[in-house]
C-alpha cells in the first residue's frame, strides 16, 4: 500500500493481494456475478477448476461469492481510509485490524469466515494458492503516473469545495483486470482497473469524485 498526505489531505493506493485472490477464485470457478462493483475478468491465465455443480449450486455460489467480495472490499476500503475500528491504543488497533481482516479473508484458517457457504469455502481452499501464484506474477510490475497528479486533484477539491485539507481523503483499490473500469463502492473508496489508473486524465476525474464523496466522513 502507498500513502500520500499526512495531517493534511490523504490518499491510499492499494493493489491488495487478498482481493485479487478472491477474484481468482471467481474466475477459476467460472462464476459470473453481476453488479456495478464487480470487476472484469483478471488479466492473464487462470486455471479453471471443474466443480461439476448443479445449476442451483452454481447460482448459490455466485450469490455467496458476491457477498464475500462486498464484505472484503468494505473492510479493505475502511483499512485504507485509516479507520481504527473503535480503538485508540496502537496495540489494540493491531488486534482489531487482524480481526477485521480475518473476518473476510483467512486462508490459513481454512476460510472459517466462509463456513456458512460450504461450496464457496471448498472452492476457495482448492484455488487460493494458485491465486497467490497469479498475484505474484501479474502484480510485480509497477504502474505509475505523474507524482503531482494526486496533489493537484486534492488542491483543486480543497479550493473548489472550500474545505480544510484533512477533509479530503480517499482510498483507491487497483485491480489487474481487463479494460477500463471503475466504481465508487462507498464514500471515499474508489475501485479501478490498472488501465483506468494508468490513464492520467481519466484517473484524475475518478479521483476527484472519490475525494469529493469522502468529504463528509468522520475524522479519526
Secondary structure, 3 states (H helix, E strand, C coil): CEEECCCCCEEEEECCHHHHHHHHHHHHCCCCCCCCCCCCCECCCCCCCCCCCCHHHHHHHHHHHHHHHHHHHHHHHHHHCCCCCCCCCHHHHHHHHHHHHHCCCCHHHCCHHHCCCHHHHHHHHHHHHHHHHHHHHHCCCCCCCCCCHHHHHHHHHHHHHCCCHHHCEEEEEEECECCCCEEEEECCEEEEEHHHHHCHHHHHHHHHHHHHHCCCCCCC
